[in-house]
Amino acid sequence: MSDLKKFDYKNTDLNKMSDFQLQRHKQNMEKEFSKNVLKPGDKGFEYDKRVDYSSHNQDVDSDENSWDEGKDDDYFDDDFA
């Protein structure tokens, strides 16, 4: 798997790989992911960590962030009431 250390995941379509190649890449990604996992007892572990992202989006127009607030509920379907 040493050949995967410099692999460019950002610019490669893994959907076009064979099952064998894909499995190798998944194992490599799992290995890297496991290095960063914080488990109970590890320094910095926080159970049920919550992050407020609203302060990160101050530069974005509020209309762009309100897509899930039901602001434009002109359509109503009685079957789903």
Gaussian input, Z-matrix of N, CA and C with variables (Angstrom, degrees):
# hf/3-21g

backbone

0 1
 N
 C     1     B1
 C     2     B2     1     A1
 N     3     B3     2     A2     1     D1
 C     4     B4     3     A3     2     D2
 C     5     B5     4     A4     3     D3
 N     6     B6     5     A5     4     D4
 C     7     B7     6     A6     5     D5
 C     8     B8     7     A7     6     D6
 N     9     B9     8     A8     7     D7
 C    10    B10     9     A9     8     D8
 C    11    B11    10    A10     9     D9
 N    12    B12    11    A11    10    D10
 C    13    B13    12    A12    11    D11
 C    14    B14    13    A13    12    D12
 N    15    B15    14    A14    13    D13
 C    16    B16    15    A15    14    D14
 C    17    B17    16    A16    15    D15
 N    18    B18    17    A17    16    D16
 C    19    B19    18    A18    17    D17
 C    20    B20    19    A19    18    D18
 N    21    B21    20    A20    19    D19
 C    22    B22    21    A21    20    D20
 C    23    B23    22    A22    21    D21
 N    24    B24    23    A23    22    D22
 C    25    B25    24    A24    23    D23
 C    26    B26    25    A25    24    D24
 N    27    B27    26    A26    25    D25
 C    28    B28    27    A27    26    D26
 C    29    B29    28    A28    27    D27
 N    30    B30    29    A29    28    D28
 C    31    B31    30    A30    29    D29
 C    32    B32    31    A31    30    D30
 N    33    B33    32    A32    31    D31
 C    34    B34    33    A33    32    D32
 C    35    B35    34    A34    33    D33
 N    36    B36    35    A35    34    D34
 C    37    B37    36    A36    35    D35
 C    38    B38    37    A37    36    D36
 N    39    B39    38    A38    37    D37
 C    40    B40    39    A39    38    D38
 C    41    B41    40    A40    39    D39
 N    42    B42    41    A41    40    D40
 C    43    B43    42    A42    41    D41
 C    44    B44    43    A43    42    D42
 N    45    B45    44    A44    43    D43
 C    46    B46    45    A45    44    D44
 C    47    B47    46    A46    45    D45
 N    48    B48    47    A47    46    D46
 C    49    B49    48    A48    47    D47
 C    50    B50    49    A49    48    D48
 N    51    B51    50    A50    49    D49
 C    52    B52    51    A51    50    D50
 C    53    B53    52    A52    51    D51
 N    54    B54    53    A53    52    D52
 C    55    B55    54    A54    53    D53
 C    56    B56    55    A55    54    D54
 N    57    B57    56    A56    55    D55
 C    58    B58    57    A57    56    D56
 C    59    B59    58    A58    57    D57
 N    60    B60    59    A59    58    D58
 C    61    B61    60    A60    59    D59
 C    62    B62    61    A61    60    D60
 N    63    B63    62    A62    61    D61
 C    64    B64    63    A63    62    D62
 C    65    B65    64    A64    63    D63
 N    66    B66    65    A65    64    D64
 C    67    B67    66    A66    65    D65
 C    68    B68    67    A67    66    D66
 N    69    B69    68    A68    67    D67
 C    70    B70    69    A69    68    D68
 C    71    B71    70    A70    69    D69
 N    72    B72    71    A71    70    D70
 C    73    B73    72    A72    71    D71
 C    74    B74    73    A73    72    D72
 N    75    B75    74    A74    73    D73
 C    76    B76    75    A75    74    D74
 C    77    B77    76    A76    75    D75
 N    78    B78    77    A77    76    D76
 C    79    B79    78    A78    77    D77
 C    80    B80    79    A79    78    D78
 N    81    B81    80    A80    79    D79
 C    82    B82    81    A81    80    D80
 C    83    B83    82    A82    81    D81
 N    84    B84    83    A83    82    D82
 C    85    B85    84    A84    83    D83
 C    86    B86    85    A85    84    D84
 N    87    B87    86    A86    85    D85
 C    88    B88    87    A87    86    D86
 C    89    B89    88    A88    87    D87
 N    90    B90    89    A89    88    D88
 C    91    B91    90    A90    89    D89
 C    92    B92    91    A91    90    D90
 N    93    B93    92    A92    91    D91
 C    94    B94    93    A93    92    D92
 C    95    B95    94    A94    93    D93
 N    96    B96    95    A95    94    D94
 C    97    B97    96    A96    95    D95
 C    98    B98    97    A97    96    D96
 N    99    B99    98    A98    97    D97
 C   100   B100    99    A99    98    D98
 C   101   B101   100   A100    99    D99
 N   102   B102   101   A101   100   D100
 C   103   B103   102   A102   101   D101
 C   104   B104   103   A103   102   D102
 N   105   B105   104   A104   103   D103
 C   106   B106   105   A105   104   D104
 C   107   B107   106   A106   105   D105
 N   108   B108   107   A107   106   D106
 C   109   B109   108   A108   107   D107
 C   110   B110   109   A109   108   D108
 N   111   B111   110   A110   109   D109
 C   112   B112   111   A111   110   D110
 C   113   B113   112   A112   111   D111
 N   114   B114   113   A113   112   D112
 C   115   B115   114   A114   113   D113
 C   116   B116   115   A115   114   D114
 N   117   B117   116   A116   115   D115
 C   118   B118   117   A117   116   D116
 C   119   B119   118   A118   117   D117
 N   120   B120   119   A119   118   D118
 C   121   B121   120   A120   119   D119
 C   122   B122   121   A121   120   D120
 N   123   B123   122   A122   121   D121
 C   124   B124   123   A123   122   D122
 C   125   B125   124   A124   123   D123
 N   126   B126   125   A125   124   D124
 C   127   B127   126   A126   125   D125
 C   128   B128   127   A127   126   D126
 N   129   B129   128   A128   127   D127
 C   130   B130   129   A129   128   D128
 C   131   B131   130   A130   129   D129
 N   132   B132   131   A131   130   D130
 C   133   B133   132   A132   131   D131
 C   134   B134   133   A133   132   D132
 N   135   B135   134   A134   133   D133
 C   136   B136   135   A135   134   D134
 C   137   B137   136   A136   135   D135
 N   138   B138   137   A137   136   D136
 C   139   B139   138   A138   137   D137
 C   140   B140   139   A139   138   D138
 N   141   B141   140   A140   139   D139
 C   142   B142   141   A141   140   D140
 C   143   B143   142   A142   141   D141
 N   144   B144   143   A143   142   D142
 C   145   B145   144   A144   143   D143
 C   146   B146   145   A145   144   D144
 N   147   B147   146   A146   145   D145
 C   148   B148   147   A147   146   D146
 C   149   B149   148   A148   147   D147
 N   150   B150   149   A149   148   D148
 C   151   B151   150   A150   149   D149
 C   152   B152   151   A151   150   D150
 N   153   B153   152   A152   151   D151
 C   154   B154   153   A153   152   D152
 C   155   B155   154   A154   153   D153
 N   156   B156   155   A155   154   D154
 C   157   B157   156   A156   155   D155
 C   158   B158   157   A157   156   D156
 N   159   B159   158   A158   157   D157
 C   160   B160   159   A159   158   D158
 C   161   B161   160   A160   159   D159
 N   162   B162   161   A161   160   D160
 C   163   B163   162   A162   161   D161
 C   164   B164   163   A163   162   D162
 N   165   B165   164   A164   163   D163
 C   166   B166   165   A165   164   D164
 C   167   B167   166   A166   165   D165
 N   168   B168   167   A167   166   D166
 C   169   B169   168   A168   167   D167
 C   170   B170   169   A169   168   D168
 N   171   B171   170   A170   169   D169
 C   172   B172   171   A171   170   D170
 C   173   B173   172   A172   171   D171
 N   174   B174   173   A173   172   D172
 C   175   B175   174   A174   173   D173
 C   176   B176   175   A175   174   D174
 N   177   B177   176   A176   175   D175
 C   178   B178   177   A177   176   D176
 C   179   B179   178   A178   177   D177
 N   180   B180   179   A179   178   D178
 C   181   B181   180   A180   179   D179
 C   182   B182   181   A181   180   D180
 N   183   B183   182   A182   181   D181
 C   184   B184   183   A183   182   D182
 C   185   B185   184   A184   183   D183
 N   186   B186   185   A185   184   D184
 C   187   B187   186   A186   185   D185
 C   188   B188   187   A187   186   D186
 N   189   B189   188   A188   187   D187
 C   190   B190   189   A189   188   D188
 C   191   B191   190   A190   189   D189
 N   192   B192   191   A191   190   D190
 C   193   B193   192   A192   191   D191
 C   194   B194   193   A193   192   D192
 N   195   B195   194   A194   193   D193
 C   196   B196   195   A195   194   D194
 C   197   B197   196   A196   195   D195
 N   198   B198   197   A197   196   D196
 C   199   B199   198   A198   197   D197
 C   200   B200   199   A199   198   D198
 N   201   B201   200   A200   199   D199
 C   202   B202   201   A201   200   D200
 C   203   B203   202   A202   201   D201
 N   204   B204   203   A203   202   D202
 C   205   B205   204   A204   203   D203
 C   206   B206   205   A205   204   D204
 N   207   B207   206   A206   205   D205
 C   208   B208   207   A207   206   D206
 C   209   B209   208   A208   207   D207
 N   210   B210   209   A209   208   D208
 C   211   B211   210   A210   209   D209
 C   212   B212   211   A211   210   D210
 N   213   B213   212   A212   211   D211
 C   214   B214   213   A213   212   D212
 C   215   B215   214   A214   213   D213
 N   216   B216   215   A215   214   D214
 C   217   B217   216   A216   215   D215
 C   218   B218   217   A217   216   D216
 N   219   B219   218   A218   217   D217
 C   220   B220   219   A219   218   D218
 C   221   B221   220   A220   219   D219
 N   222   B222   221   A221   220   D220
 C   223   B223   222   A222   221   D221
 C   224   B224   223   A223   222   D222
 N   225   B225   224   A224   223   D223
 C   226   B226   225   A225   224   D224
 C   227   B227   226   A226   225   D225
 N   228   B228   227   A227   226   D226
 C   229   B229   228   A228   227   D227
 C   230   B230   229   A229   228   D228
 N   231   B231   230   A230   229   D229
 C   232   B232   231   A231   230   D230
 C   233   B233   232   A232   231   D231
 N   234   B234   233   A233   232   D232
 C   235   B235   234   A234   233   D233
 C   236   B236   235   A235   234   D234
 N   237   B237   236   A236   235   D235
 C   238   B238   237   A237   236   D236
 C   239   B239   238   A238   237   D237
 N   240   B240   239   A239   238   D238
 C   241   B241   240   A240   239   D239
 C   242   B242   241   A241   240   D240

   B1=1.4484
   B2=1.5227
   B3=1.3065
   B4=1.4586
   B5=1.5251
   B6=1.3285
   B7=1.4590
   B8=1.5356
   B9=1.3285
   B10=1.4670
   B11=1.5208
   B12=1.3366
   B13=1.4637
   B14=1.5190
   B15=1.3071
   B16=1.4597
   B17=1.5320
   B18=1.3133
   B19=1.4636
   B20=1.5271
   B21=1.3142
   B22=1.4611
   B23=1.5323
   B24=1.3412
   B25=1.4643
   B26=1.5262
   B27=1.3059
   B28=1.4720
   B29=1.5191
   B30=1.3197
   B31=1.4633
   B32=1.5275
   B33=1.3218
   B34=1.4581
   B35=1.5204
   B36=1.3147
   B37=1.4606
   B38=1.5288
   B39=1.3275
   B40=1.4589
   B41=1.5254
   B42=1.3189
   B43=1.4621
   B44=1.5240
   B45=1.3075
   B46=1.4597
   B47=1.5238
   B48=1.3172
   B49=1.4631
   B50=1.5174
   B51=1.3153
   B52=1.4597
   B53=1.5271
   B54=1.3279
   B55=1.4659
   B56=1.5166
   B57=1.3317
   B58=1.4609
   B59=1.5324
   B60=1.3292
   B61=1.4607
   B62=1.5303
   B63=1.3115
   B64=1.4560
   B65=1.5240
   B66=1.3168
   B67=1.4629
   B68=1.5211
   B69=1.3237
   B70=1.4734
   B71=1.5249
   B72=1.3222
   B73=1.4614
   B74=1.5267
   B75=1.3067
   B76=1.4616
   B77=1.5296
   B78=1.3220
   B79=1.4594
   B80=1.5232
   B81=1.3221
   B82=1.4618
   B83=1.5311
   B84=1.3297
   B85=1.4591
   B86=1.5271
   B87=1.3234
   B88=1.4655
   B89=1.5246
   B90=1.3188
   B91=1.4634
   B92=1.5264
   B93=1.3394
   B94=1.4602
   B95=1.5284
   B96=1.3284
   B97=1.4570
   B98=1.5287
   B99=1.3234
   B100=1.4603
   B101=1.5245
   B102=1.3275
   B103=1.4600
   B104=1.5248
   B105=1.3339
   B106=1.4601
   B107=1.5229
   B108=1.3081
   B109=1.4625
   B110=1.5225
   B111=1.3298
   B112=1.4624
   B113=1.5195
   B114=1.3219
   B115=1.4661
   B116=1.5205
   B117=1.3434
   B118=1.4667
   B119=1.5311
   B120=1.3193
   B121=1.4583
   B122=1.5199
   B123=1.3315
   B124=1.4606
   B125=1.5250
   B126=1.3379
   B127=1.4534
   B128=1.5356
   B129=1.3154
   B130=1.4577
   B131=1.5166
   B132=1.3454
   B133=1.4588
   B134=1.5252
   B135=1.3151
   B136=1.4600
   B137=1.5229
   B138=1.3243
   B139=1.4543
   B140=1.5231
   B141=1.3238
   B142=1.4622
   B143=1.5282
   B144=1.3105
   B145=1.4575
   B146=1.5307
   B147=1.3104
   B148=1.4619
   B149=1.5262
   B150=1.3164
   B151=1.4554
   B152=1.5227
   B153=1.3237
   B154=1.4602
   B155=1.5197
   B156=1.3193
   B157=1.4544
   B158=1.5203
   B159=1.3128
   B160=1.4602
   B161=1.5270
   B162=1.3062
   B163=1.4592
   B164=1.5227
   B165=1.3442
   B166=1.4550
   B167=1.5279
   B168=1.3241
   B169=1.4658
   B170=1.5210
   B171=1.3063
   B172=1.4563
   B173=1.5178
   B174=1.3241
   B175=1.4605
   B176=1.5236
   B177=1.3225
   B178=1.4576
   B179=1.5189
   B180=1.3211
   B181=1.4606
   B182=1.5261
   B183=1.3102
   B184=1.4673
   B185=1.5243
   B186=1.3433
   B187=1.4642
   B188=1.5305
   B189=1.3171
   B190=1.4556
   B191=1.5192
   B192=1.3302
   B193=1.4563
   B194=1.5172
   B195=1.3005
   B196=1.4602
   B197=1.5237
   B198=1.3130
   B199=1.4570
   B200=1.5179
   B201=1.3264
   B202=1.4601
   B203=1.5260
   B204=1.3054
   B205=1.4553
   B206=1.5218
   B207=1.3166
   B208=1.4576
   B209=1.5054
   B210=1.2946
   B211=1.4560
   B212=1.5308
   B213=1.3082
   B214=1.4628
   B215=1.5282
   B216=1.3198
   B217=1.4567
   B218=1.5219
   B219=1.3389
   B220=1.4625
   B221=1.5176
   B222=1.3149
   B223=1.4589
   B224=1.5166
   B225=1.3145
   B226=1.4520
   B227=1.5180
   B228=1.2866
   B229=1.4624
   B230=1.5253
   B231=1.3402
   B232=1.4616
   B233=1.5148
   B234=1.3482
   B235=1.4627
   B236=1.5212
   B237=1.3155
   B238=1.4650
   B239=1.5262
   B240=1.3009
   B241=1.4736
   B242=1.5057
   A1=111.53
   A2=117.67
   A3=119.85
   A4=111.72
   A5=117.16
   A6=120.03
   A7=112.18
   A8=117.87
   A9=121.60
   A10=112.79
   A11=117.87
   A12=120.50
   A13=112.47
   A14=118.08
   A15=121.34
   A16=111.69
   A17=117.01
   A18=121.36
   A19=110.25
   A20=117.67
   A21=123.73
   A22=110.16
   A23=116.73
   A24=121.49
   A25=112.41
   A26=117.61
   A27=120.60
   A28=112.32
   A29=117.44
   A30=120.24
   A31=113.36
   A32=117.36
   A33=120.94
   A34=109.68
   A35=116.80
   A36=122.11
   A37=108.82
   A38=116.61
   A39=121.09
   A40=111.76
   A41=117.95
   A42=121.29
   A43=112.37
   A44=117.00
   A45=120.86
   A46=112.70
   A47=117.62
   A48=121.23
   A49=111.24
   A50=114.71
   A51=119.89
   A52=108.81
   A53=116.78
   A54=120.83
   A55=111.44
   A56=116.97
   A57=121.39
   A58=110.46
   A59=117.07
   A60=120.56
   A61=111.27
   A62=115.94
   A63=120.70
   A64=111.00
   A65=117.45
   A66=121.26
   A67=111.20
   A68=117.15
   A69=120.94
   A70=110.64
   A71=116.30
   A72=119.93
   A73=111.24
   A74=117.52
   A75=120.49
   A76=110.70
   A77=117.10
   A78=120.85
   A79=110.75
   A80=116.08
   A81=120.65
   A82=110.73
   A83=117.03
   A84=120.60
   A85=110.79
   A86=117.42
   A87=121.31
   A88=110.49
   A89=116.30
   A90=121.65
   A91=110.25
   A92=117.14
   A93=121.51
   A94=110.92
   A95=117.10
   A96=121.48
   A97=110.84
   A98=116.61
   A99=121.76
   A100=112.09
   A101=117.16
   A102=120.18
   A103=111.29
   A104=117.51
   A105=122.08
   A106=114.46
   A107=118.03
   A108=121.20
   A109=110.17
   A110=115.63
   A111=120.86
   A112=108.33
   A113=115.57
   A114=121.37
   A115=109.39
   A116=117.44
   A117=119.02
   A118=109.76
   A119=115.22
   A120=121.28
   A121=112.82
   A122=116.97
   A123=120.54
   A124=109.79
   A125=116.12
   A126=120.83
   A127=108.88
   A128=117.03
   A129=122.09
   A130=113.96
   A131=118.05
   A132=120.38
   A133=109.59
   A134=116.11
   A135=121.92
   A136=108.28
   A137=117.08
   A138=121.62
   A139=109.58
   A140=116.96
   A141=123.63
   A142=111.83
   A143=116.86
   A144=122.22
   A145=109.68
   A146=115.73
   A147=121.73
   A148=108.60
   A149=116.73
   A150=122.07
   A151=108.27
   A152=116.52
   A153=122.12
   A154=107.74
   A155=117.03
   A156=121.80
   A157=112.81
   A158=118.40
   A159=120.06
   A160=111.33
   A161=118.89
   A162=120.89
   A163=111.82
   A164=117.90
   A165=121.80
   A166=111.70
   A167=118.03
   A168=121.63
   A169=112.54
   A170=118.95
   A171=120.94
   A172=112.07
   A173=118.47
   A174=121.64
   A175=112.14
   A176=117.79
   A177=122.05
   A178=109.48
   A179=116.99
   A180=122.78
   A181=109.60
   A182=118.00
   A183=121.97
   A184=112.10
   A185=118.44
   A186=120.46
   A187=111.07
   A188=117.60
   A189=120.81
   A190=111.36
   A191=118.38
   A192=122.30
   A193=112.94
   A194=118.65
   A195=120.10
   A196=113.30
   A197=118.33
   A198=121.12
   A199=112.83
   A200=118.44
   A201=120.19
   A202=113.04
   A203=118.16
   A204=120.47
   A205=113.58
   A206=119.05
   A207=121.91
   A208=113.08
   A209=116.99
   A210=122.44
   A211=112.36
   A212=117.59
   A213=122.32
   A214=110.69
   A215=116.76
   A216=120.59
   A217=111.82
   A218=117.42
   A219=120.92
   A220=110.96
   A221=117.38
   A222=121.84
   A223=109.28
   A224=116.64
   A225=121.06
   A226=108.50
   A227=117.32
   A228=122.36
   A229=108.19
   A230=117.05
   A231=121.87
   A232=113.06
   A233=117.91
   A234=120.82
   A235=112.56
   A236=116.67
   A237=120.49
   A238=112.34
   A239=117.11
   A240=120.56
   A241=111.23
   D1=3.27
   D2=178.99
   D3=-63.89
   D4=-25.94
   D5=178.27
   D6=-71.13
   D7=-12.29
   D8=-179.17
   D9=-90.72
   D10=-8.74
   D11=-176.74
   D12=-62.45
   D13=-33.69
   D14=-178.18
   D15=-106.85
   D16=18.56
   D17=-178.18
   D18=-69.77
   D19=137.80
   D20=-178.12
   D21=-92.40
   D22=89.28
   D23=-178.16
   D24=-71.71
   D25=-24.78
   D26=-177.36
   D27=-72.06
   D28=-26.05
   D29=-174.94
   D30=-119.34
   D31=20.13
   D32=-179.34
   D33=-125.53
   D34=133.68
   D35=179.32
   D36=-88.37
   D37=105.25
   D38=-178.69
   D39=-70.04
   D40=-17.57
   D41=178.43
   D42=-66.44
   D43=-19.03
   D44=-177.79
   D45=-94.16
   D46=5.46
   D47=-178.68
   D48=-91.37
   D49=161.39
   D50=175.36
   D51=-71.87
   D52=164.52
   D53=178.68
   D54=-59.56
   D55=-39.74
   D56=179.97
   D57=-63.95
   D58=-47.20
   D59=179.53
   D60=-63.11
   D61=-42.81
   D62=-179.97
   D63=-62.03
   D64=-42.16
   D65=178.98
   D66=-62.10
   D67=-39.59
   D68=177.31
   D69=-61.96
   D70=-42.43
   D71=-179.48
   D72=-69.70
   D73=-37.92
   D74=177.24
   D75=-63.07
   D76=-41.49
   D77=177.52
   D78=-63.09
   D79=-40.22
   D80=178.88
   D81=-65.34
   D82=-43.29
   D83=179.32
   D84=-66.07
   D85=-39.05
   D86=178.77
   D87=-63.54
   D88=-39.00
   D89=178.32
   D90=-61.77
   D91=-45.53
   D92=179.00
   D93=-67.34
   D94=-40.20
   D95=178.86
   D96=-61.73
   D97=-43.22
   D98=-177.67
   D99=-63.20
   D100=-28.46
   D101=178.24
   D102=-64.71
   D103=-28.97
   D104=-174.17
   D105=-100.24
   D106=-3.72
   D107=-177.55
   D108=-72.84
   D109=131.23
   D110=173.61
   D111=-99.42
   D112=124.65
   D113=-179.34
   D114=-109.56
   D115=160.48
   D116=176.64
   D117=-52.60
   D118=132.66
   D119=-177.59
   D120=99.29
   D121=-20.39
   D122=177.49
   D123=-76.94
   D124=146.69
   D125=176.18
   D126=-63.48
   D127=130.51
   D128=179.55
   D129=91.94
   D130=-4.64
   D131=178.95
   D132=-67.58
   D133=134.52
   D134=177.44
   D135=-135.15
   D136=118.38
   D137=-179.89
   D138=-71.39
   D139=134.21
   D140=175.66
   D141=55.51
   D142=50.53
   D143=-179.73
   D144=-66.94
   D145=131.91
   D146=179.03
   D147=-118.30
   D148=139.55
   D149=179.80
   D150=-125.24
   D151=131.40
   D152=177.16
   D153=-94.49
   D154=110.28
   D155=-178.10
   D156=-91.87
   D157=-1.33
   D158=-177.18
   D159=-62.80
   D160=-34.57
   D161=179.67
   D162=-71.68
   D163=-20.62
   D164=179.90
   D165=-77.49
   D166=-16.99
   D167=-174.27
   D168=-108.13
   D169=25.85
   D170=-177.99
   D171=-66.95
   D172=-26.96
   D173=-179.52
   D174=-78.53
   D175=-15.12
   D176=-177.23
   D177=-89.56
   D178=137.90
   D179=178.72
   D180=-56.41
   D181=136.16
   D182=-176.42
   D183=-60.99
   D184=-28.68
   D185=177.52
   D186=-65.44
   D187=-31.51
   D188=179.30
   D189=-71.17
   D190=-25.41
   D191=-178.69
   D192=-92.01
   D193=-7.94
   D194=-172.21
   D195=-97.61
   D196=18.53
   D197=-176.51
   D198=-61.91
   D199=-26.25
   D200=-176.17
   D201=-104.56
   D202=11.07
   D203=-177.03
   D204=-92.76
   D205=1.46
   D206=177.64
   D207=72.36
   D208=25.52
   D209=-177.36
   D210=-64.83
   D211=-36.28
   D212=-176.77
   D213=-109.47
   D214=57.64
   D215=-178.21
   D216=-88.64
   D217=54.52
   D218=178.28
   D219=-74.41
   D220=-25.23
   D221=-178.66
   D222=-96.69
   D223=129.69
   D224=177.99
   D225=-137.12
   D226=131.15
   D227=-178.84
   D228=-113.96
   D229=116.66
   D230=-177.94
   D231=-59.70
   D232=-26.48
   D233=-179.46
   D234=-66.52
   D235=-22.03
   D236=-176.74
   D237=-109.16
   D238=18.01
   D239=-178.54
   D240=-78.38

